[in-house]
Amino acid sequence: MTKALWLATTMLVAAPFTAAAQTAAEAPVPTGPASQAPAVDAVQQGVLIFDPAFFASSRPNTALDMIARLPGFSFDSGDSDTRGFAGAAGNVLINGDRPSSKSDSLDDILSRISAAGVERIELIRGGAPGIDMRGRSVVANVVLTRTVQVETVLEANVYTYPDGYLGPVLSGSWSRREGDDQMEVSFSATTDRTDGTGDGYRRRYSPTGALIQDAELDRYDRFRNVSGAAAWQGRRGGGLLRVNGVLGWGEEIDSIDTLIRAGTGRNERSENEGQEVQAELGANWARPFGERFELELTALQRYEADDDQSRSISGPETAVFGGESTQGETIGRAVLRFRQSDRWAFEGGGEAAYNFLDSATTYAENGVPIALPSASVKVEELRGEVFGQTTWRPDPKLTVEAALRVEVSEISQSGDTDLSETFVYPKPRVQLTWTPIADHQLRLRVEREVGQLDFGDFVASADVDLNQVEGGNPELEPGKVSTYEAVYERRFWGEGALTVTLRRHQLEDIIDVIPLTGGFEAVGNIGDGWSNQQQVVLTLPMDRLGLSNARLSGRVSFDQSRVTDPLTGEERRIGGRLPFGCGVEFNQDLRGGRWSWGFEHGCNVDDPIQYRIREVRYFEDEPFVVVHGQWKPRPDLTLRIDVGNATDRERRRERFVHAGPRNVAPLSFREERGESATPWVLFQLRKTL
C-alpha cells in the first residue's frame, strides 16, 4: 500500500470523528471555566484537593486520565530498573501509599482504577505530615471511594502502517473494590514494531570531505510480549495487607541491511534477537497502633532471565556476540511513622536488599573466539539503608522537611574477575515549602544523592551494528551529586499553573567511557563536574481567551554542564545530556467530554553528544507531532484515533571516527546517518462490561 493511499484510507476512516467534532464545536457551549478551581486544605496550604467535579468536563475513564488532567503536574511512573524499593517510586500514591510492585507499572495500575471509584485527588506540594513523599517535592494522592465498585474492561487497539502492517494490542482487566477489600486481575498481549523499521542512509566522508561511501539502510524490527498481573487486598492481623504478582514474557528481533550504492565497501547485515522472562511477587502490610503510630512492612521478590544474540555479516567476514544472564532482587523494608500533631510528624526505618546478575558472554570474529574483559561474571550486591525523616509545619504556610539516609553497600564479583568493594554513603536532604499568599508557592531543596551502578557495566557487551565491543569494568564507583534547587509555582484561572525551576548539580565520579588495555573501552569514572538546569512549565486554560474547555501546556528547559575529558584534558559538556528541550500539548473537550481532540509536539532541536575513545557521536531528532481525537458515545464505550509522525521525521547521527584514541590519532572518516520513522495510526476501543 502506498503512503498516499494509506493516508487517504486513514482520513476516510477518521472522517466521522472530524465531522462530529466540528458539529460539537459549533454547538452552544458554556463560556465559563471548564473546571472549578481546586480546594485548598485549610490546615495544609501546600495541599490542593481536586474532587470529581473538577474533571467532569472531560469524562475521564480511569484514575490515570484524571492524573493527566492535573494542572502543573508531570506524571512520573518511576524507574523499575532502580535497585531497592524507595528509589524506584513514582510520584503518585494510592490512599497515601505506593503500590508494592515494581514490574507492574504505576500507569498500568492507575489505568485499572475506574474514575467512578475515585473520591478525590490530593496534590501534595512540599510534604505533609503522615505522607511518605519518597524524596519527591510534589506527589499526587489518589483517594478511592469506599463504596462497592465492580468493573470489567476490555481494550482492543491496533497500530496501522503505510506498508499494510498491523500491530494489535489486546488487554483486559477485572476488579472489585469495597472499602479496604480489593481484588483485581489483568492481562495484556502485544505484537508490533517500533521506529526501528524504515528506510535510511549512511554516508562516509574522508578527512578532506570527499564522499567515500554512500549506502542505503533497510531497517526491520518486531516485538512481542505477554503479561499478567493479579492483586488482593484485605484486613489481616489488625492491619491492611496487599499481595500482588506479575508474570511476563517478551521477545525482540531487529536487523539492518546496509546496501552500498557508491564508493568503497561491502554490503553489511546486522541482526539482533533477544528473549526475556520476568516474574515478581510483592506484599505490603500497614497497621496503625493508636492514633499516632503506624507500622508499614514491605517485601518484594523479582526474577528475570535474558538470552540475547547479535550477528554482523559483511562478505566473508562475520562477528557473533552472545549473552545469557539471570538476575534477581530480594527486598525487605520497614517504616515506623509517628504523627504527633498536624505540625509535627516523624518516620524512621530501614531497607535491606540482595541483588545479583549472573552473566556469560561470548564473542567471535570469522569463527575465531576472542577473549573479552569480564566476559563471564556474577555480580552480587548486599545493600542496607537506614533512614529518618522529620516534617515540621509551624503554620499552614510553611513546611520544613529534613531527612537523612545512610546506605551501606557491598558489591562483589566472581568469575573472570574476583573483587569486592564496600561503599558507605550518607544522603541528607532538607526541603522548605513556603506559601506566603494564596496561589504562590516557593520550594527550596538541598540534597546529597548517590547513583546506582549498572550491573551490566561490569560485563562485556557489543554493538555489532557499529562493529564495536565494550569490555566490563570491575572498578566502577557510583556517581555522587549535591543538588541545590529552587522552584516557584503560580496558580491562576482555576486550571492554570506556572512553574519555574532552577537547579545546580555538583557532580562527583561522573560515569562515562574510559579506555582499557587491549584496545577496548568500557564504562568508567572520569572525574568531577557540574551542571546548571533551568525549566519553565506552563498550563494555560483557554476559556478566558475564547476557546472553551481547552488547555495549552508548554515546557522549555536548558542544561549547561562541564567535565574534564579523560583523553584530551580539556573541558567539555557532559556526554548524553540534553542542552535544550521543549514541548507543546493542546487538548479540548467538546459536548461535556463526549468528544475531545488535541495534539502533542516535541520540539527538541539540540540533542546529546556521546564521547567515545575513538570517536565522537552527535545525535539529532526532528520534532514529532501526534494528533488524537476521541469519542464517547456512551459512558461505557470509548473510541479513539491517534495519528503519529505524519511528517516522516528523521533521526540523524553524525560520527567522527579516528584511527585510534581521538586525542592522538588522526581522523579516519566522518559518517552521516539518517533514519526515517514511518507514520502510524492507532485505533483504540475501550468497552466496560
C-alpha positions in Angstrom: 0.0 0.0 0.0 1.4 3.4 -1.0 1.7 6.1 1.7 -0.7 8.3 -0.2 -3.3 5.5 -0.4 -2.7 4.7 3.3 -3.2 8.4 4.3 -6.4 8.6 2.2 -7.8 5.5 3.8 -7.0 6.8 7.2 -8.7 10.1 6.5 -11.8 8.3 5.3 -11.9 6.2 8.4 -11.4 9.3 10.6 -13.9 11.4 8.7 -16.8 10.6 11.1 -14.7 11.8 14.0 -13.8 15.0 12.3 -17.3 15.8 11.2 -18.8 15.1 14.6 -16.1 17.0 16.3 -16.9 20.0 14.1 -20.6 19.7 14.9 -19.8 19.6 18.5 -17.6 22.6 18.3 -20.4 24.6 16.6 -22.9 23.6 19.3 -23.5 26.1 22.1 -21.1 25.6 24.9 -20.7 27.4 28.3 -18.4 30.3 28.2 -17.2 30.0 31.8 -14.3 27.9 33.1 -14.4 24.2 32.2 -13.5 23.2 35.7 -13.8 24.7 39.1 -10.6 25.7 41.0 -9.2 23.1 43.3 -9.9 23.5 47.0 -7.0 24.3 49.4 -6.6 22.3 52.6 -7.3 24.7 55.4 -4.7 23.1 57.6 -2.0 22.4 55.0 -2.0 25.1 52.3 0.5 23.1 50.3 -2.2 20.5 49.5 -4.7 21.1 46.7 -7.8 19.0 46.5 -9.4 18.0 43.2 -12.8 16.4 43.5 -14.6 14.6 40.7 -16.4 17.8 39.6 -13.1 19.3 38.5 -12.7 16.5 35.9 -16.4 16.3 34.8 -15.9 18.2 31.6 -13.5 15.6 30.2 -15.4 12.4 31.3 -12.3 10.5 32.4 -12.4 6.7 32.2 -9.6 6.0 34.7 -7.6 7.4 37.5 -4.7 7.8 35.0 -6.9 10.1 32.9 -7.6 12.2 35.9 -3.9 12.4 36.8 -3.2 13.6 33.2 -5.6 16.5 33.8 -3.9 17.8 37.0 -2.6 21.3 36.1 1.1 21.8 36.7 1.7 18.1 37.5 4.1 15.9 35.4 3.4 12.2 35.9 6.4 10.0 36.6 5.8 6.3 36.8 9.1 5.6 38.5 12.1 3.5 37.4 11.7 -0.2 37.9 15.3 -0.8 37.0 16.5 1.1 40.1 17.5 -1.4 42.7 15.7 -1.2 46.0 12.2 -0.1 46.7 12.3 3.6 47.8 14.4 4.8 44.8 12.1 3.2 42.3 8.9 5.0 43.5 6.8 7.1 41.1 5.1 10.4 42.1 1.5 9.1 42.6 0.2 7.4 45.8 -3.0 5.4 46.2 -4.7 6.1 49.5 -1.5 7.5 50.8 0.7 4.5 49.9 2.7 3.5 46.9 1.9 0.1 45.3 4.1 -2.8 46.5 5.2 -3.6 42.9 8.0 -2.6 40.6 7.3 -4.7 37.5 3.6 -3.7 37.4 4.0 -0.1 36.3 2.3 2.7 38.1 0.5 3.9 34.9 -0.9 0.4 34.4 -2.2 0.2 38.0 -3.8 3.7 37.6 -5.4 2.7 34.3 -7.2 -0.2 36.1 -8.8 2.1 38.6 -12.2 3.4 37.4 -12.7 7.2 37.6 -16.0 6.4 39.3 -14.1 4.8 42.1 -12.0 8.0 42.9 -13.3 10.2 45.7 -10.7 12.9 45.2 -7.1 13.5 44.2 -4.8 15.5 46.5 -1.8 17.3 45.0 0.7 17.5 47.9 3.4 20.1 47.3 6.4 20.1 49.6 5.3 17.4 52.0 2.5 16.8 54.5 2.5 15.1 57.9 1.7 11.4 57.6 2.5 11.3 53.8 5.6 9.4 52.6 6.9 11.7 49.8 9.7 9.2 49.0 12.1 12.0 48.2 9.7 13.8 45.9 8.9 17.5 46.0 5.4 17.0 44.7 3.2 13.9 44.7 -0.4 13.2 43.8 -2.5 11.1 46.2 -5.5 9.2 44.7 -8.1 8.7 47.4 -10.6 5.9 46.5 -14.2 5.7 47.4 -15.3 3.0 49.9 -18.4 2.0 48.0 -18.7 -1.2 46.1 -17.1 -0.9 42.6 -17.0 -3.9 40.2 -15.7 -3.4 36.7 -14.7 -5.5 33.7 -12.8 -3.7 30.9 -11.7 -4.9 27.5 -9.4 -2.9 25.2 -8.7 -3.7 21.6 -6.1 -1.5 19.9 -4.3 -1.7 16.6 -1.4 0.2 15.1 -1.5 0.6 11.3 1.4 1.5 9.0 1.7 2.6 5.3 3.1 -0.8 4.2 -0.1 -2.5 5.5 1.4 -4.0 8.7 -0.9 -4.2 11.6 0.2 -4.3 15.3 -2.6 -5.4 17.6 -2.6 -4.7 21.3 -5.2 -6.6 23.4 -5.7 -6.1 27.2 -8.4 -6.7 29.8 -9.0 -6.3 33.5 -11.4 -7.2 36.2 -11.6 -5.5 39.6 -13.8 -5.4 42.7 -13.3 -2.8 45.4 -15.4 -2.4 48.6 -13.7 -0.3 51.2 -10.4 -1.8 52.1 -11.2 -5.1 50.3 -9.9 -5.3 46.8 -9.3 -7.9 44.1 -8.0 -7.4 40.6 -6.6 -9.3 37.6 -5.4 -8.1 34.3 -3.6 -9.3 31.1 -2.1 -7.8 28.0 -0.7 -9.1 24.8 1.1 -7.2 22.0 2.8 -7.9 18.7 4.1 -4.7 17.0 7.1 -2.8 15.7 8.8 0.4 16.6 10.5 3.3 14.9 13.3 0.8 14.2 11.5 -0.2 11.0 12.0 2.1 8.0 14.5 3.4 5.4 17.6 5.3 5.9 21.0 6.3 4.6 24.7 6.1 5.6 27.3 8.3 4.0 31.0 8.4 4.9 33.5 11.1 4.0 37.2 11.3 4.1 39.0 13.8 6.4 39.2 16.2 3.4 35.4 16.0 2.9 35.3 13.7 -0.2 32.5 11.2 -0.3 34.0 7.7 0.0 30.8 5.7 0.6 27.1 6.1 0.0 24.8 3.4 1.4 21.1 2.8 1.9 19.7 1.3 5.1 16.8 -1.1 5.3 15.7 -1.4 8.9 13.4 -4.1 10.3 12.1 -4.8 13.9 9.4 -6.7 15.6 8.5 -7.3 19.2 6.0 -9.5 21.1 5.1 -9.6 24.8 2.5 -11.2 27.1 2.0 -10.3 30.7 -0.5 -10.9 33.5 -0.9 -9.3 36.9 -3.1 -10.0 40.0 -3.6 -8.3 43.3 -5.5 -8.9 46.5 -6.1 -6.6 49.5 -7.8 -7.1 52.8 -7.7 -6.8 56.5 -5.3 -9.2 58.2 -3.6 -9.1 61.6 -5.1 -5.8 62.6 -3.7 -4.1 59.5 -4.2 -3.8 55.8 -2.4 -6.5 53.7 -1.9 -6.3 49.9 -0.3 -9.0 47.9 0.5 -8.7 44.2 2.1 -10.8 41.5 3.3 -10.2 37.9 4.5 -12.6 35.2 5.7 -11.6 31.7 7.4 -12.8 28.6 8.9 -10.8 25.8 10.8 -11.2 22.5 12.5 -8.7 20.2 14.2 -9.0 16.8 15.7 -6.4 14.6 18.0 -6.2 11.6 19.7 -3.6 9.4 20.8 -4.2 5.8 23.4 -1.7 4.6 23.5 -1.6 0.8 26.4 0.1 -0.8 25.3 2.3 -3.7 28.5 4.2 -4.4 32.1 4.2 -3.2 34.1 1.5 -1.4 33.0 -1.2 1.0 30.8 -4.2 1.0 27.1 -4.7 1.8 26.5 -5.5 5.5 23.8 -7.1 7.6 23.5 -6.9 11.4 20.9 -8.9 13.4 19.8 -8.9 17.0 17.4 -11.1 18.8 16.5 -11.5 22.4 14.0 -13.0 24.8 13.3 -12.4 28.4 11.1 -13.8 31.2 10.1 -11.7 34.3 8.3 -12.7 37.5 7.6 -10.7 40.6 5.8 -11.3 43.9 5.3 -8.5 46.5 3.4 -7.8 49.7 2.7 -4.8 51.8 1.2 -4.7 55.3 0.4 -1.5 57.2 -1.1 -1.3 60.7 -1.9 1.7 62.9 -1.0 1.5 66.6 -3.3 4.0 68.3 -4.0 7.3 66.7 -0.4 8.5 66.2 1.7 5.4 65.2 1.7 3.3 62.1 4.0 0.4 61.0 4.4 -0.5 57.4 6.2 -3.6 56.2 7.1 -4.4 52.5 8.6 -7.5 50.9 9.4 -8.0 47.2 11.0 -10.7 45.1 11.9 -10.3 41.4 13.5 -12.6 38.9 14.5 -12.2 35.2 16.2 -14.3 32.6 17.6 -13.0 29.3 19.0 -14.6 26.2 20.5 -12.3 23.5 22.3 -12.9 20.3 23.8 -10.5 17.8 25.5 -11.1 14.4 27.2 -9.0 11.8 27.9 -10.2 8.2 30.0 -8.3 5.6 31.0 -10.5 2.7 33.2 -13.3 4.1 33.6 -11.5 7.4 31.4 -12.3 10.4 31.1 -11.2 14.0 28.9 -13.0 16.5 28.1 -11.9 20.1 26.1 -13.9 22.5 24.9 -13.3 26.1 22.9 -15.2 28.7 22.0 -13.8 32.0 19.8 -14.2 35.1 19.2 -11.6 37.6 17.1 -11.2 40.8 16.2 -8.9 43.6 15.0 -9.6 47.2 13.8 -6.6 49.3 12.6 -6.2 52.8 11.5 -2.8 54.1 10.1 -1.5 57.4 8.9 2.0 58.2 7.5 3.3 61.6 5.6 6.6 61.4 4.6 8.9 64.3 2.4 11.9 63.8 2.5 14.0 67.0 0.1 16.6 65.6 -0.7 18.4 62.4 2.5 20.4 63.0 5.0 17.5 63.6 5.5 14.1 62.0 8.4 11.7 62.2 9.3 8.5 60.5 12.2 6.1 60.5 13.0 2.7 59.3 15.3 0.5 57.2 15.6 -1.4 53.9 17.7 -4.4 53.1 18.1 -5.8 49.6 20.1 -8.6 47.8 20.6 -8.2 44.1 22.5 -10.4 41.6 23.4 -10.6 38.0 24.9 -13.8 36.6 26.0 -13.2 33.0 28.1 -15.1 30.4 29.1 -13.5 27.1 31.0 -14.8 24.0 32.4 -13.1 21.0 33.9 -14.4 17.8 35.2 -12.9 14.6 35.2 -15.1 11.5 34.6 -18.1 13.7 37.6 -17.4 15.9 36.7 -16.8 19.6 38.1 -13.6 21.1 38.5 -13.1 24.8 36.7 -10.2 26.3 37.4 -8.4 29.6 34.9 -9.6 32.2 33.1 -11.9 29.8 31.8 -14.2 32.5 30.9 -12.5 35.7 28.5 -12.9 38.6 27.8 -9.6 40.3 26.2 -9.6 43.8 25.1 -6.7 46.0 24.1 -6.7 49.6 22.7 -3.3 50.5 21.2 -1.9 53.6 19.8 1.5 54.3 18.6 3.2 57.4 16.6 6.5 57.3 14.9 9.0 59.4 12.7 12.0 58.5 11.0 14.9 60.3 8.2 17.0 58.9 7.5 20.3 60.7 4.7 22.6 59.8 5.0 25.7 62.1 2.0 27.3 60.4 -0.2 26.4 57.4 2.0 28.5 55.1 5.4 26.9 55.9 6.6 23.3 55.8 10.1 22.1 56.6 11.2 18.5 55.8 14.6 17.2 56.9 15.7 13.6 56.2 18.9 11.5 56.5 19.5 8.2 54.8 22.7 6.2 55.2 23.4 3.5 52.7 25.9 0.6 53.1 26.5 -1.5 50.1 28.9 -4.4 49.4 29.3 -5.3 45.7 31.3 -8.4 44.9 32.2 -10.0 41.6 33.3 -13.6 40.8 34.2 -15.3 37.5 36.7 -13.7 35.3 37.3 -11.1 37.9 37.2 -11.6 41.7 36.7 -8.4 43.5 34.7 -7.0 46.4 34.1 -3.4 47.4 32.2 -1.7 50.2 30.6 1.7 50.0 29.1 3.8 52.8 27.2 7.0 51.8 25.2 9.4 54.0 22.4 11.1 52.0 21.0 14.2 53.8 18.0 16.1 52.4 16.3 19.4 53.5 13.3 20.9 51.8 11.4 24.1 52.7 8.0 24.9 51.2 6.6 28.4 51.7 3.1 29.6 50.6 3.3 33.3 51.5 -0.1 34.2 49.8 -2.7 32.1 48.1 -1.7 30.6 44.7 2.0 31.5 45.2 4.5 28.9 46.5 8.3 28.7 46.8 10.1 25.4 47.3 13.8 25.2 48.2 15.7 21.9 48.3 19.3 20.8 49.2 20.1 17.1 48.9 23.0 14.8 48.6 22.3 11.9 46.2 24.2 8.8 45.2 23.6 6.9 42.0 23.5 3.2 41.5 25.9 1.2 39.5 24.5 -0.6 36.4 25.4 -4.3 36.8 25.5 -4.5 33.0 28.6 -2.2 33.0 30.5 -4.9 34.9 30.0 -7.3 32.0 31.3 -7.2 28.4 28.8 -6.1 25.7 28.7 -5.4 21.9 27.1 -3.1 19.3 27.5 -5.2 16.2 25.8 -2.5 14.1 28.9 -0.3 14.7 31.4 -3.3 14.9 32.3 -2.2 18.4 32.8 -4.3 21.6 32.8 -2.9 25.2 34.6 -4.6 28.0 33.3 -4.8 31.5 34.8 -2.6 34.2 35.1 -4.2 37.7 36.4 -0.9 39.3 33.3 1.3 38.9 32.2 3.6 41.6 28.7 5.2 41.8 28.3 8.8 40.8 27.5 11.4 43.5 25.7 14.7 43.3 24.9 17.6 45.6 21.7 19.2 44.4 20.6 22.8 45.1 17.1 23.5 43.8 14.6 26.4 43.8 11.0 26.2 42.5 8.5 28.9 42.1 4.9 27.9 41.4 2.0 30.2 40.5 -1.6 29.0 40.2 -4.2 31.0 38.3 -7.5 30.8 36.5 -8.6 27.6 38.2 -6.6 25.3 35.9 -3.7 27.5 35.2 -0.2 26.8 36.6 3.3 28.3 36.0 6.3 26.6 37.4 9.9 27.9 37.2 12.7 25.7 38.3 16.4 26.5 38.9 18.8 23.6 39.7 22.5 23.3 40.4 24.3 19.9 40.4 27.8 19.4 41.8 28.9 16.1 40.4 31.5 13.7 41.6 32.8 10.5 39.9 30.9 11.1 36.7 30.3 7.9 34.8 31.2 8.0 31.1 33.6 6.0 28.8 37.2 5.2 29.5 39.9 3.3 27.7 41.0 -0.3 28.6 44.1 -2.2 27.7 44.0 -4.3 24.6 42.2 -1.5 22.6 38.8 -2.0 24.3 36.8 0.7 26.0 34.4 0.5 28.9 32.1 2.5 31.2 34.1 4.1 34.0 34.5 7.2 36.2 36.1 10.3 34.6 36.1 12.8 37.5 34.1 15.6 38.8 32.0 18.3 37.1 28.8 20.4 37.4 25.6 21.2 35.6 23.0 24.0 35.8 19.4 23.5 34.7 16.5 25.9 34.1 13.0 24.8 33.3 9.7 26.6 32.8 6.4 24.7 32.6 3.1 26.4 31.8 -0.5 25.1 31.8 -2.8 27.7 30.3 -6.6 27.3 30.3 -8.1 28.9 27.2 -11.6 29.7 28.4 -10.8 33.4 29.0 -9.1 33.5 25.6 -12.3 32.5 23.8 -11.7 28.7 23.4 -13.9 26.8 25.8 -12.8 23.7 27.7 -9.3 23.9 26.1 -5.9 23.7 27.7 -2.5 24.5 26.3 0.6 23.2 28.0 4.2 24.1 27.3 7.7 23.2 28.6 11.1 24.6 27.9 14.3 23.5 29.6 18.0 24.4 29.4 21.1 22.5 30.6 24.7 23.7 30.9 27.4 21.3 32.1 31.2 20.8 32.3 33.6 18.0 32.9 37.2 17.4 32.0 37.7 15.0 29.1 39.7 12.0 30.2 41.6 11.9 26.9 42.2 15.5 25.9 42.3 17.1 29.3 40.1 19.8 28.0 36.7 20.9 29.5 33.6 19.8 27.6 29.9 19.3 28.3 28.9 16.1 29.9 28.0 13.4 27.4 24.4 12.3 27.0 22.8 15.5 28.4 20.2 17.5 26.5 21.2 21.2 26.3 17.8 22.3 25.2 14.4 20.7 25.3 10.8 21.8 24.8 7.3 20.5 24.1 3.8 21.8 23.5 0.5 20.0 24.2 -3.1 21.0 23.4 -6.4 19.4 24.5 -10.0 20.4 24.1 -13.2 18.7 25.4 -16.4 19.2 23.5 -20.0 18.5 24.4 -19.2 17.9 28.0 -16.4 15.5 27.3 -18.3 13.3 24.8 -15.8 14.5 22.2 -12.2 15.6 22.6 -9.2 16.2 20.5 -5.7 17.5 20.8 -2.1 17.3 19.7 1.4 16.9 21.1 4.5 18.5 19.6 8.1 17.7 20.8 10.3 20.5 19.6 13.8 19.3 20.8 16.3 20.6 18.3 19.6 20.1 20.2 20.3 16.5 21.2 23.1 14.8 23.2 26.7 14.2 22.3 28.5 10.9 23.1 32.2 10.9 23.7 33.9 7.6 23.0 37.6 6.7 22.9 37.9 6.6 19.2 35.0 8.7 18.1 32.5 11.5 19.0 28.8 11.0 18.1 26.3 13.8 17.6 22.5 13.0 17.6 19.6 15.0 16.3 15.9 14.2 16.2 13.5 16.2 14.1 10.4 17.4 16.0 7.5 15.0 16.3 3.7 15.6 16.1 0.9 13.4 17.4 -2.7 14.3 16.8 -5.6 12.5 18.5 -9.4 12.5 18.5 -11.8 10.7 21.0 -15.5 9.9 21.0 -17.5 8.5 23.9 -20.9 7.6 22.5 -21.9 6.0 25.9 -20.3 6.1 29.3 -19.1 2.5 28.9 -17.6 2.9 25.4 -14.7 5.0 24.2 -13.3 5.2 20.6 -10.0 7.0 19.9 -7.7 7.5 17.0 -4.1 8.8 17.2 -2.1 9.8 14.1 1.7 9.9 14.7 4.7 11.0 12.7 2.8 12.1 9.6 5.7 14.3 8.8 8.2 11.4 8.4 10.5 12.9 10.9 14.2 11.9 10.6 16.7 10.8 13.2 20.2 11.8 12.4 23.6 10.7 13.8 27.0 12.1 12.9 30.2 10.2 13.9 33.8 11.5 13.8 35.8 8.2 13.8 39.6 8.3 14.5 42.2 5.7 13.6 42.9 5.3 17.4 42.3 7.3 20.6 40.9 10.6 19.4 43.4 12.7 21.4 46.4 11.4 19.4 45.1 9.6 16.3 44.1 11.4 13.1 40.5 11.4 11.8 39.8 8.3 9.8 36.4 9.3 8.4 33.2 11.2 9.1 29.9 9.4 8.9 26.4 10.8 8.5 23.4 8.5 9.1 19.7 9.3 8.8 16.7 7.1 9.6 13.1 7.9 8.8 10.5 6.9 11.3 7.4 5.7 9.5 4.0 7.3 10.1 1.4 5.3 12.1 -2.3 5.4 13.1 -3.6 3.9 16.3 -7.2 2.8 16.6 -8.4 2.2 20.2 -11.6 0.7 21.5 -12.4 0.5 25.2 -15.5 -1.2 26.5 -16.6 -1.5 30.1 -18.8 -4.6 30.5 
